[in-house]
Amino acid sequence: MLNIIWIFFFAAAFVVALIKLLAFGDTQIFAQLMAAMFSLSKIAFEISLGLTGVLALWLGVMKIGERSGFIELLTSWLSPLFVRLMPEVPKNHPALGAIVMNMSANALGLDNAATPLGIKAMQELQKLNPLKDTASNAQILFLVINTSAVTLFPVTIFTYRAQMGAANPTDVFIPILIATYASTFMGLLVVATVQKINLFEKVILAYLGGFTALVFGLLTYFSSLPQAEMLEQSALISNVILFSLVMLFISGAVIKRVNAYEAFVDGAKEGFETAIKIIPYLVAMLVAIGVFRASGALDLLADGLRGLVLAFGMDTRFIDALPTALMKPFSGSGARAMMIDTMQVHGADSFAGRLASIVQGSTETTFYVLAVYFGSVGIKNIRHAAACGLAADAAGITAAITIAYWFFG
């Protein structure tokens, strides 16, 4: 799928540029395409280079949390919920630990750490699957929860925002929390409906009720504040939570007599390796998007959507961030590149830049996760996984747009 999208960007750019040259006499259009290719390849490398330190930092912190027993604690805390949502998975089965670790990495916004853990969880669930080429109910539920992102600490997005010059990179924290809640809740709701899971069972209801109460408590609190104070408070709470998380991990390491420094260094090494691995993918996608934009194809698409929205008498500012939303179900790296492109063109602190960041944190990449996770265990019949995942995506993106107008409109 990513290959098709990548080729489409170049093919569409070529066709539009050719029309401009032959029909309108624009002799500079191909020069602009080549300039975009060279410029965006340089920008992609510079962004990746700037990410190296921050990725090393957060993967180092994550490693401390892992060795201090924080992940194990999360597993024991969430096991009662998953045993009921996935009745075919025995209590204390290795799949539950892998699922919780995957969700923890997603919650911290560490996408690259989450993928191998997700594959491990899918492999463990496959051991319990009686039909090896058909997705089980537990596998579908895990995948949909995964694609709805459950992002509580989107540090990767904060990193990109900081790299792109945001005055306060964490000011989108609370909006992302609310949007990802909408996405996750919708994903769980549609899967429960199809699989006939009783969400009113008292243990499930207690977990969902607690998280819902937290989100609605935040909504109630922030809705009572003037916009300027709401932004200030959101940033303050975000920074307090994130630094408290770091201290929680370090405190756990001290209590467990874990060498926190060595754990951090080991994790930081992984962060450095991850940053290096990102470079070719970021170059590939940013260059493709760059020529797509330079040709005028992206403007044609945006203008068409803008005209449609204006016909209904609606505000059109969200259109500039829509490419990230449209790309998100297909490609995480593509959506990330769209988010970066939006921040580069409109500014990290523009409405479009912030909305693109919220959209990026609201959902995961449905088709990518489907291909990688199910492909890793040889599943061909995905049943209702794609439909449920896309329903979660739609809910998250709709919530992201609504919340962006509330906080930043």
N, C-alpha and C positions, 0 to 999 in steps of 0.2 A: 504493500500500500504506500509506504513512504517513497519507494522508487517511482511509483506512478505520479505522486504529488510533485516530487522533485523534477521529473521530466516535464510535467504539465507547466510548471513555472517558466521553464526555459522556452518551451514550445509556444506558450501564450505570448511571452515577451517578444519572441521572434516574429510571430504573425502580426501582432499589433505594430511593431516597429516597421515591418515591411509595408503595411498599409499606410503608415505615416510617411514613409519614404516615397512610395509610388503614387499615392493618391493626393498627398498634401505637400510633397516636395520638401519634407524635413530631412535635410542632408546630414544633420548632426545627431540623429537619433541613435545610430549604431555606435557612434563615438561615445555617447552618453551611457550606452549599455556596457561598453568595455571599461569606461571609467568607473562605473558602479561595481563591476566585477573586481577590479583591483582595489578599490576603496573599501569594499565590504570585507574582502579577505583580510586586509590589514586590520580593520576594526574588530573582526571576529577573533583574531590572534590576540589583540590588545585586551579584549574583554576576558578571554580565557586566562591570559597572564595575570590580570587583576584578580581573577577568581581564586587563583592558586592559594594565596594566603588565607582567605576566608574559608575555603573548603577544608584546608588543612586544620584550621581552628575548630570548625564544627564537627568534623569527623573525629578529631582528637577528643573533643568533649563527649561525643557519642561513645567512643571506646571506653572512656572512664565510666560512663553510665552502665555499659554492658558488664564490665569487670567488677563494678561495685555491687552488682546484684539488682540494679534498678529494673532491668528487663524481666528478670525472674520474678520480682515483686509484682510487676504488671501482669505477668502470666497468671499468677495465683489469684490476682484480683479479678481478672476478666474471665477466667475459666468457667465459673458458674453460668455466665451469660452464653458463652459459645456452646457449652454442652447442651443447652436448651434450643439454641438456634440451629444447631447441627446434631440432631439426636443420633445420627448414624456414626458419629465420631465418639469413641470411648473416652471416658474421663481420664485425664493425664496422658492422652496419646501425644506422641511427638508433634503431630500436626498442629495441636493447639499452641504449643510453644512457638513454633515457626510462624503461625498466624499472628500471634501477639507481637512477636519481634518485628514482623513486616509492618503491622499497623503502627508500632512505635516509631519505626523509621519514617513512615508516611506522616505521622503526627508531627514529627520534628522537621518535616519538609526535606528530608535527605533522600531524594528520589533514587540516586544511584546506589545507596545502601539498601533501599527497600526492595529493589528488583531481585537480587539473588535470594533474599529471604522469602520473597513471594514464590519464587520457583521452588524453593525447598518445601514450602508449605503445600504447594500444589502436588509435588511428588509424594509427600506423605499422605495426602488425601487420596491420591491415585491408588495407593496400596489398599485402601478400604473400598475402592470403587469396583463393583462386580462387573460392570460393562466398560471395558478398558478404552473403547473408542467413543464413548458417550459421556458427556459431563454429568457428574452426580449432582444432587441437590446441594450438598455441602460445598462442592467446588464452585458452583454457580453463585451461591451466596457469598463465598469468600471473594470471588472475582468482582462481583458488583460492589461490595463494600470497599474493595481495593480501588476500583475505578472511580468511586465517589470521593476518594482522596482523604477523608477524615484528617484534614490538615489543621493541627492545633498550633504548631510552631513552624510557620513557613519560612525557615531561615534562608533557604536558597533564593526565594523571591526577594527577601530583604537584601541579600548579597548583591543581586543584580541591580536592585534599585540604588543601592549605595554606589555601585560601580558606574551607574548612569547619572549620578549627580543629584539624587534626591536629597532635599534638605533634611527630611526625617524619614529614613527608609522604612521604619516600622509603623508608619501611620495607617497602613492598610491592614494591620493585624486583626482588629475587631471585625471589620467588614469581611475579611476572609473567613474568620471563624463562623460568622453567621451564614455565609454563602455555602461553606462546606457542610454545615449542619443541614441546610435545606437539601443539598445533593445527597448526603448520606441517608437522611430520613426517607426521601423519596425512593432511593434505591432499595432500602430495606423494606419499605411498604409494598412496592410492586413485587419483589421476590416473595415476601410473606404471603401476598395474595395468591400468586401462582402456586406456591408450594404448600399453601394452607398451614402456615406457621401461626400459632396463636400468640400474637403480640401482647395479649392481655394476661398471659400467664404471669404470676406475681413477681417472679425473679426478673424476667425480661422487662416487665413494666417498671420495676424499681430502677433498673439501669437506665432505660430510656427516659423515665421520668426525671431522674437526677440530671442527666445531660440536658434535657429539654428545659428544666428549671434554670440551669446555669445560663443557657443561651437566652431564654426569655428574661432572666434577671438582668443580663447585659443590655438587652433591647430596651427594657423599661428604664434602666438607669440612664442610658445614653439618649433616649428620646426626650428626657426631661431637661437636657442641657442645651444651651445655645450652640450653634455649629462650631464656633471658634473654640469654646471650652470642650466640646465633644472631641474635637481633633486632638487637643492638648491632653485630655484625660486618656484617650485611646492610646496615644503614644507612650504616656507614662506607665499605664498598666502593662502594655506590651513589653517595655524595657524592664520593668520590675519582675515580670514573670520569667522572661528569658534569662536574666542574670540570676534569679533565684533557682532556676533549673540548673545552671552551671554549679552553683553552690551546693545544691542537693546532691548532684553527682559526686562532687569532690568530698562532701561530708560522708557519703556512703563509702567512698574509697578509704577514707581515714578510719571509719568504724570497722571495715572489713580488712584493714591492714594491707590494702592494695597499693602498690606504688603508682600513684596517680600520674606522676610525671612520665614514667615509662609508658603507661597506658596511653597518655595523650600523644606522646611521640609516635607510638605505633599507629594510632589512628590518623595522625597528621601525615604520616608517610602514605597512607591509603588516600588521603585527601589530595596529596600532590600527584599521585598516580592517576586519580580520577580527573583532575584538572587537565593533565596531559592528554588523556583519552578523549576529553570533550572537544579539543581543538579541531580535529578533522570534521566532526559532525556539525559543529557550529559554523565553520567555514563553508561547508557544503550548503547548509540551509540559509545562512545569511546572504551568501552570494546569489542563490536562486531567488530569494525574496527581493534582493536588491535589484536584479535585472527585471523582475516582474513589476516592481514599483517604477523603475526608471523608464520602462517602455510606455508607461501610462495605463497598463492593464489593470493595476490595482485601483487607480483612480476611476476608471470606467466602472468597475464593479461597485466601488463605494458610492459613486454618483447614482448608479442605478438603484441601490438600496436606499440612499438618501431621498431620492425622488419618491420612492414608494412610501417611505415613512412620512414625508411631508404631505403626501396625498391624504394621509389619515390625521393630519394636524398634530403630529407628535414632534418632540424635541429630537434633533438628529446628532447630538454630540456623541452618543454612544456608538455611532457608525464607525468612527475612527479606530475603535478598539475591537470591532467585530471580527476582523481577520484572526485574532487570537482565539476567539470563541469558536469560529468555524473550523479552525485547524485542530483545536484541542482533542476532539474524539479520535483523530487520525494519527497525530504525531506529537509526542511530548516535546521533542527537540524542535519540531516545526513551530509549535505554539510558543515555545520559549523564544525562538528567533523572532516570531511575530511580535511578542511582547517587547523584546529589546528594540526592534525596529520602530514600534510605536513610541517608546520612550525616547528614542534617538530623534525621531522626526518632530514629535509634539512636546517633548520634555517629560522627565520622570514625574514631575509634580503637576502636570496638566491633568485635566479630567480624563482624557483618553489614556494617559500613561498609568494613572491609578486604577482605572477600570480594567485595563489589560492585566495588571498585576493581580487584581481580585479574581478575575476570570481564571487566570493561571493557577491560582490556589484553590479554586472552588471545586474542581473535578480532576480526575486522572485521564489517561489516554486510553479510551475504551478499546479501540481496535488493536492498538499496540499490545496492550495487556492480554487481550484475547489471543493474539498470535503467539506471543512469547510464552505465556503461562500454559495455555492449552497445548501449544506446539511442543513444549518441553516434556509432555507426558503422552503425546500422540493422540490427543482427543480430536476427532473430526466432527462429531455431532455436538454442537454447542447448545442445542435446545433453545431456551429462552434467555440465555446469557446476554446476547447483544441488545435485544429489545429492552431488557431491564437496565442495562448499563447506559443506554442512550436516554432512557427516561430520567435517570439520575443526572446525566449531563445537562439535559434541558432544564431541569429544576435548578441546578447549580448556577448555570449561566443566567437564567431569568432572575434569580435572587441576586446575583452579582451586579447586574445592571440596576436593579431597584435600589440596592443598598448604596451603590456608588452615587446615585442621585441624592439619596438621603444624607450621606456623609459629606460629599464633595460638590454637590450640585448647587 
